[in-house]
Amino acid sequence: MNTKVWTYIQSIDPRRFVIIDEKSGIVLGLLVFNHLGNVRRADVPGVGRAFMPPINQRPSSVEAGEFFKVEDGKIRQIEGVTISLPYGSHTGWETSERE
C-alpha cells in the first residue's frame, strides 16, 4: 500500500463488512472504489514514475466483493471480484449519506 500505485482511487465508499469470522480470520467486504480519472502517474518509491493504464485514466466506479485474510491483526491476503461501473453508480446498499 505504500507504493502509491493506488493513488488514482479517490475514495472507497460505500463500504460494508458483511461477514466477519473471527475464528478463521476471514472478512467479507462489499466496497466501491471511485476513480476520478485525473491521475496520470504515480511516483513509486524506489522505482520512479509509473504511468497509470488507460482504464484508470477515466472516471469510473468499481464495485468489489473481497475476502480478507487477517492474521495477528494484519491483512495478509485479499481475494476478490470486481465490476467496472459508470462513475458515481449506486449499488442499492448505500446509506442515505451518499444517496
C-alpha positions, -999 to +999 in steps of 0.1 A: +000+000+000+030+023+004+039+021-033+015+048-042+003+029-073-033+031-059-033+070-059-059+070-087-085+058-062-103+089-049-125+072-023-137+038-012-174+045-005-198+029+003-181+000+021-196-028+042-181-057+060-209-081+060-193-113+073-166-114+100-154-149+111-131-142+140-122-179+144-108-183+108-097-147+104-119-142+072-138-110+065-161-104+035-163-068+024-185-051-003-168-019-015-169+007-042-137+022-054-143+056-070-118+069-096-120+105-109-097+096-138-075+125-133-044+107-120-020+101-149+011+088-129+024+078-095+058+084-081+067+049-068+094+049-041+125+031-052+111+027-088+103+062-101+075+074-123+048+048-132+021+058-156-015+047-150-030+024-176-057+040-198-086+022-179-076+042-147-075+075-166-112+078-170-139+084-144-154+051-131-166+033-100-156-003-094-178-025-072-159-052-054-166-082-033-134-091-014-123-116+011-096-105+036-075-130+055-065-114+088-037-128+110-022-112+141-043-081+134-029-075+099-044-082+065-023-110+050-042-117+017-070-103-003-091-122-029-119-106-048-141-099-078-149-066-094-171-050-119-165-016-135-194+008-135-200+044-146-186+069-121-209+075-091-231+045-098-253+033-070-252-002-057-285-004-039-270-007-004-257+028+002-265+047+033-286+078+030-254+099+034-242+091-001-276+090-019 
